[in-house]
Amino acid sequence: DPAQALSGLELEMSQEAVREAKLSGIVLNGWGIPHIVLAAKRAATGQNVTTAGDGGNLVGKEPLVYLEALRANLVMAQMGVTYLTGLVGNVPFAKGSSLSASWSGETDEVAAGKKAFTKTEMSPKRLAITTAYSRQLLEQTSGDVDRLIMLDMVAAHAAALEKAAIQGGGANEPTGILSTVGIGAVAIGDNGGAITWPKLVELETKVSVANAMMGNLGYLTNSKVMGALKTIERAANTARFLHENGESNGYKVAVTNNVPANLTKGTGTDLSAMIFGNFSDLVLGQWGGLDIIVDPYSLKKKGEVETTVNAFHDVYVRRAESFAAVKDLTT
């Protein structure tokens, strides 16, 4: 029982993870990190002491200064997305079309209308990461290397979930905003082009025309586009730029490099995306917390310990009309 190696707060949190997992119909195979810990923190193979880049650089006689790897900014919480946790089984969503009224004469017969209903489901999709490190590395590093690697694995998990929410392509991974059929489309040109004030406003207009201007509205893009927003004028010689005082077109703008900058169109390459919408209609689902398996046996002949983290998530865009995107921005 892995929990026997834990005590105090760590043991309590492991027990809470087991309770969460049972409620979600999941059996933990190792230590667990419950959602209550992940919500507070929001959130590699073959590490060894012989190869510098795989762990040798952590061995030293002088005090070590560790520089964390750079990752794309996490922005979903600040954009106001909807989180569903503790899920069990598939989660159905039903959507109905709207009824309409008509003006009629005093005794005219009115045609009966009816709503059309569609049903979609969120289902758990496995998000996994695994790594290994040598026992010698554990012995020779003054830094707590196993804890350091675990924190990095949790951060990688959070980054992968946000990337899927933005650009996931479906199948084994969730379907993100940019891959959702029916979102508003704004095009710059046959081969792409720079963002302009009219195109920035057009993103808002696509959502407004669909009667979806509600909830947590804002823009989402990457660092390259933000640089353009800060330097491109609304109109020539006005000294009024597309991004001023922390806003564009009166709305907040979140920046993360999980928004792609490698798109193509015509002869245009390395094109970027920008999204506008009601991010309350982006749902991130989670079944249980993190399932952490520390395996000191499988690689015992190589003197390595293998750690695997599993989690189960899905992403759902409740209303495609709530979002609009441009996918051909040059920067």
Secondary structure, 3 states (H helix, E strand, C coil): CHHHHCCHHHHHHHHHHHHHHHHCCCCCCCEEECHHHHHHHCCCCCEECCCHHHEHHHCCCCCCCCCCCCCCCCCHHHHCCEEECCCCCCEEEEEECCCCCCCCCCCCCCCCCCCCEEEEEECCEEEEEEEEEEHHHHHHCCCCHHHHHHHHHHHHHHHHHHHHHHHCECCCCCECHHHCCCCEEECCCCCCECCCHHHHHHHHHHHHHCCCCCCCEEEEECHHHHHHHHHCECCCCCCCECCECCEECCEEEEECCCCCCCEEECCEEEEEEEEEEEHHHEEEEEEEEEEEEEECCCCHHHCEEEEEEEEEEEEEECCHHHEEEEEEECC
